[in-house]
C-alpha cells in the first residue's frame, strides 16, 4: 500500500528480483496518480492492454510494451547489476526451449 508522498521527491522503489518488475510498474503508476487509461494514453497502448497486463502481472506484455510503460512512467534506473554465476551457469537449454537453427 502506498502512503502519502511528497510529489517533489522522487518515489524510490527497489527491485532486487526481476520477477517483481510488474509490481514496480503498478506501484509507480499508482504513485504518479495515473489511471490505467491515462497510462495507456501516455504509452501508446490501449486501456484494455494496461488492464490486462496489470491483471496478469505483465506476463503477457512484450518487451516493447514494457519499455513503452517504463518510458511513459518516466522511470529512471539508478543502478543495475547483473550477476552471472559462472560456476552454476546452465550449459544446455532447458527442455522445450527453442534454439536457433545452426
N, C-alpha and C positions, 0 to 999 in steps of 0.2 A: 504494500500500500504506500503510495506516495504522499508525503506530508507537504505542508505549505513550504514553498521555496522562494527565495529572493530571485526575481527574474533577471537581475543584473549580474548574478553569479552563475556561471555555467553549472549545470547539473552533472555530477561525475558519477558514472555508472561503471563499475568494474566488471570485467569479463575475464574469468580465469579458465573457462572452458567454452570452446566454440559452440557447444550444444546449447548454451544459454543466450546466444545471439538473438533468437526470437524474442525472448523476454526483454532484452535491452531495447530492441526496436519498439516494442509495445510500450514499455515504460517511458521511452524518450518521446513517443507520440503523446502519451498522456501528460507527461511533464510539460510539454510545449502547449498543452491545452488545445490540441488539434483533434477534430473529429476524424473518423475514418474517411469521410467524404472529402474533408479538407486535405488530408494526406494524399488521397487519390488524385485530387486536382493538382497538387504540387509535384507529384511524382510522375504524372502522365499515365497512371494506371486507373482502373475503374474502382468505384467504391466496392463493387462485388468482389473484385480481386483482393483488395485490402481486407475486407471482412473474412473472406475465405482463408487468406494467408494467416491472419491472426488466429482464427479458429483452429487452424491446423499447425500452429507454431511455425509458420513459414516453410514447412517441409515440402510443399508443392511449388514454392517460388523458384523461379530460375535465378541464376547468379545475376543476370542483368536486372531483373526486377528487384532483387535485394539491393543492388547498387543504386537503383533509382530511389528506393525508400531511404537508404542511408544518405544520399545526396539531398533529397527533399527535406530530411530532418536536419540537414547541415551538421551531421555528426563528424567529429574530428577524432582521429585515433592518435593518442598521445605517445604511447609506447606499445610496441608489439614485438614479441619474441616467439620464435618457433624453435622448439627443442626436438632434435632428431636423435632418437635413441639408437645409435649405431649398433649397439650390442644385441638389441632385440628387434631390429628392423626386419619386417617380413620380407622374405626374398621371393616369394611366389604369390601370385594373385589368389585372392580368396575364391572358393567355388562359386561359380555363376558370374564372376566378374568378367566383363568383356575387355579383351585386349586388342590393340590394333593389329591388323594383318601385317605380317612381316615378311 
